Amino acid sequence: MAVYGNPPGKKHIVIRMYYTTNKETQILDEVLSGLSRTVKELPSKLFYDERGSKLFEQITELDEYYPTRTEMQIMEDNITEIGGLLGEGTVLVELGSGSSRKIRLLLDNIPGLAAYIPVDISEKHLLKSAAELSDDYPDLEIKPLVADYTRILTLPEINKPYDHISAFYPGSTIGNFKPEDARYFLRRISRLIGRNGGMIIGVDMKKDKKILEAAYNDKNGVTAEFNLNILNHINNETESDFITDNFKHRAFYNSDKGRIEMHLVSKADQLVHINGSVIELKKDDDILTEYSYKYTPGEFENLISDFFEVRNIWTDRDSLFSIQYLRVKQ
């Protein structure tokens, strides 16, 4: 645990950061494991260092990228109902500390909110977000947790009485898991939040292939830059020498699998050094950096039916995106 104060000029609010694992060792192990496979891949969570988080915020404002603005509109249109369903005395756990606008909507509309626990792997991003929210919500207990939420979590203790725990997982991030991994992950979250627990989750829906591919191949190249930045992040966290100019961005919709795939394609034969290990890449070899699965409401309900039940689904008028309220099965 580390303790931070607010910047000069702000009233003093102490932020205690909670940690769960050795991040550098974990990243190195996952990178080497992924790049040693026949089908090379990198974990998409490594997109989100400080620069990656800023690039993603730019992506959310692009004309082609419909998920963020559509999800936000759904939340704004239904926030009173959403907040009421989470209910009095909830501890809100946000998996991946993301858009300030989204979380503020919830914080403002959950009656009798007991505490807020933002969870994120990026310490700088999490600290900044938590400090800003603590300044604006001085009476709310906020306990930031620096962790990889895709692994087993232990939540910080809450100082005041509460009734139940609710999870907030927006942005269609669940689509970044293969279905079998998504099922395993959500089973763990259901056990984490426990009896009477609820979950607000964003789920991207199946739609025209042209809409999907445009969202991941914007004309300004921001998504390409975001994709390439995963290599800079690895260089910064480990002793690696990826050269981003040696790779190009590729994204397409795999209709058979029902998912967008993002890849980095090697432009030439090259050797990459990672903490003493050497990875050989041939020209046109690719590294898978992200899946983004799309679901019909029925497909998603089947995915979670053993441990969650779907209580509500809100969508936009074009059925591009859904926000779903799940309850842990008793």
N, C-alpha and C positions, 0 to 999 in steps of 0.2 A: 504494500500500500504506500502511496506517496500523497503528500498534502501540498496543495497550491492555494495561493491567495489571488484575489482579483487584481487586474492591472491598476496602476496609479490613477487616481481620479475617480475610481469606482468605490462604492461602499464595500467594506471588507466582508466577503463571504468565503468561507473556507470550502474548498472542493477536495474531497478525498477520492483518489483514484485507486481502484482495486484491480489487482493483476492475478492472472491464473497460470500462465505458462511462460517458458523461455521462448519468446517469439522468434529470435534469430535462428535458433537450432531447429525449430519447427519448420520455418520457411525453407531452410537449406535441405532438410530431409524430404520435404514435399516436392521441391524443385528437382532434385536429383532423381527421385523416384519417378516423377512424371516424365522426365526427359530420357529416362533409360528404357521406357516401354517401346514396343513396336510402333504403336500409335502414340506419338509424343504429345504431351499435354501439360498445361500449367493451371494451377487452381485460380479460378476467376476472382477469388477474394483478394488476390494480389494486385488487382487493378487499383485498389483504394488506399494508396498512400496520400500524402497531402496534395500533390499535384494531380493525381488521378481523381481524387474527390472533386477538385475544382473543375477538371475537364468534364466529369460527369454532370456537374451542375450546368455547364454550358450545353451539353447534349440535351438535357431536359428542356431547354428553351428553343431547340431547333424546330423548324416547321415540320420536318419529316418525323420527328420523334413524338408519337402520340401518347405513350403510356403515362408519363408524369402529369401532363396537363389534364388528361382524361380522368385519371385517378383522383387528382385534386378536385376536379369539378364534381365528381361523384361524392367525395367526402364533404365538400361544402354544401351540396344539395341535401345531404342526409345526416349531417353531423349531430343534430339533436337526438335523433334516434340511435345513432351509433354510440354516442356517449352514454345515453341512458341504458343501453344494453350491457355495457361494460360494468356500470352500476356503482353504487355507493361502497366505499371502503376498499376499492381495488388498488393493488400495487401494479403499476404499468411498467412492463419490461419491453423496451424497444430493441429489437434484434437488428443491429446495424443502425447507428445513429445517423440519420439521413437528413431529409429536408426539414428545416426549421418551421416552415409554414405548416407542414402536415402535423408535426408533433404539437405545435402550439394550438392548432384546432382541437386536438384531443384534450390537451391540458386544460383548455378553457371550457370544455363541454362534458367532462366526466364529473358528475356530482360526487362530492366528498372524496376526491382522490387522495389516497393515503400516502403514496410515494411514487417516484419515477426512477427507474434504473435503465439508463441508456447503455447498450453494449456495443462495442466496436473494437476492431483490431488496430485502428489508426489512433494512436495516443494523442497526437497534436490536434487532430480534427475533433476528437471526443472532448478534450480539455476545453477547447475554444467554445464548442457548442454548450457544454455543461456550465461554463462560467457565464455565458450570456443568459442562459435560462435561469440560473440561480439569481442573477441580478434582477430579472423580470418577475420571478416567482419566489420571493424571499421566504415565504412561509411553507414552501413545498420541500419535502425531504428528497434530495437528488443524490443518487449514489452511482456515479459512472463506473462501469466495469470494463477494463481493457482486457479483451478476450476474443478468441476465435469462437463465435457462437455456434459454429458447425460441430464443435466438439462438446464434450460433457461440461456443463456449467454448474458452478455453485454460486448462488446469488448472495450478495451482502445482506447482513442482518438489517431489518427495518426497526427503527426505534419506537414507532407508534403502533397501536393496534390496527389490524387490517382484517378484512373479511376473506379476500381471495386474491389471486394473481391473474392478470391478463397480459397477453403478449400482443405486440404490434409489429407486424412484418409486412410493410408496404412495398410497392415498387415492382411487383412480379418477380422478386428475387428467388422465389421458390422454383421458378422455371430454370434456374441455373443448375439444379440438381437433376440427375437422371431419375426417372420415376421411382425406381427401387430405393435410391438414396434419399429422395424426397420423403418417401414413406417412412424410412428409418429415422430421418431427422425430425419429422413432425411427431412421430411416436415419442421421441425423447422430449420434445417440447411439451407434449401433453402430460408427460410424467413430471416435468419441471414445474409447470403451473398447477398441476394437481386438481384436487376435488373442487368443483364449482368454477374451475378456471375457464376463461374465454380467450378467444384469439381473433384479432382483426387482421386479415391477410389479403394482399393484392394478388390477383390471378389474371394473367394475360390470356385472352381468348383467341381461338382459331379464327382466321379471317383471310382475306385475299392476299396471295403471295406477294403481289406488287407493293402493298402497304407495308408488309413485314420487312421486305428486303430494303425498301427505301429508308426505313427507320434505322437500319444498321449500316447504311452506306450514304451518309449525308453528303451533299454536294460541297460543303465547306471542309470536309475531311476531319472534322472534330472527332468522330468515332474512330477513325484510323489512328489519330494521334493518341487517343485514349487507349486503344489496343496496344500500340507500340510502347506506351509508357510502362506497361507491366515489366518490360525488360530493364528499364531504368530503375524501377523499384527493386528488382532482384539484385541489380548491381549495387545499389545503395545498402541493401540489407546483408549481402554476402560478398565474398571476394570473387566477383564475377566480372567478365569483360564483354558482355553482349554489346554489339554495335547496332543501334536501331536502324541506321541507314542500310544495313544489310538484309532488312526484312520489309515485307509489304503486307498490308491489311487485306483480308479476304473474308467476306460474310455472305451467307446464302441461306435460304430456307430449304431444309430437308423435309420434303413432304411425307416420305415414308415414316420418318421418326416423329413428325409433328414438332420440329424444333428449328430455330435459327442456330447456325453454327458460325462462330468467329474463329479465324485462324490467322497465324502469322506465317508467311511463306518466305523461305530462305531464297535470296536473290542470287546466291553463289555458293560454291563449296566453301565451307568455313569450319574452323574449330573454335569452340567456346570453352573457356576455362572457368570452372566454378569450384572455388575452395580446394584446388589441387586436382579435381576431377576434370576430364576432358570430354566434351560432347561433340561428336562429329556430325555435321549437317551437310547434305548434298544440295546442290541447286534444285529448287522446287520442292524440297522437303517442307512439310508444314507442321506447325505446332498448334494444337487445338487450345484455345484460351477460354472459350465460353460456349456452353449450351444455353439456349433460352427456349424451354418447352412451352407450348401453348396448349390450353385445355378447353374442352367444352365443360359446362357445369356438371354434366353427368360423369365425365372422365375424372374430374377432380374429386367429386364426391366418392367415387369408387376407390380412389387412391387413399382416402383418409378414413374410410367408413369403419375400420376396426377400432379407432381410438378417438375420433372426433365425430360429431354430428353437425351438419350444416343447419344453422338456425335462420340465417338471412343472407340474401344475395342482392347487391345493388349493382346496376350496370348503367352505362350511358345509353342514349337512344339508338346509337349505331351498333351496340353490342361489341365494341372494341375491347372493353376491359371490364373486370368485375372486382368489387370489394366484397369479401365474404366474412360473416361472423360465425365462428365455430365454437362449440362448447365441448368440453372434455366429457366423454362418455363415462357414466358412473359404473 
